[in-house]
Amino acid sequence: MDLTRFQQLMRATYGARDRQRGVAASVAWLVEELGELAQAVRKGDRADQLHELGDVLAWLASVADQLDVSLDEAANRYADGCPRCRSTPCRCP
């Protein structure tokens, strides 16, 4: 699934509720999910890691949508490699 389609799906599924919750609360949920991802990484459980990565991506899509920002457009910052040196792999000092 591409980022635009995923963001549209999250908007259709959770958009009204997330907008009612607000950006600040949605960012708090995103941070909580990042913490859960960190725990899954430490434990090394692939199924939990996959689950938490999905949750992080869903909350990131919600925040982007509430800010009226396209995740696809944001990801384009890295389309040419490192945004600073424009190299792949990065050659920044």
Stockholm file with secondary structure:
# STOCKHOLM 1.0

chainA/1-93         MDLTRFQQLMRATYGARDRQRGVAASVAWLVEELGELAQAVRKGDRADQLHELGDVLAWLASVADQLDVSLDEAANRYADGCPRCRSTPCRCP
#=GR chainA/1-93 SS CCHHHHHHHHHHHHHHHHHHHCHHHHHHHHHHHHHHHHHHHHHTCHHHHHHHHHHHHHHHHHHHHHTTCCHHHHHGGGTTSSTTTCCSSCCCC
#=GC SS_cons        CCHHHHHHHHHHHHHHHHHHHCHHHHHHHHHHHHHHHHHHHHHTCHHHHHHHHHHHHHHHHHHHHHTTCCHHHHHGGGTTSSTTTCCSSCCCC
//
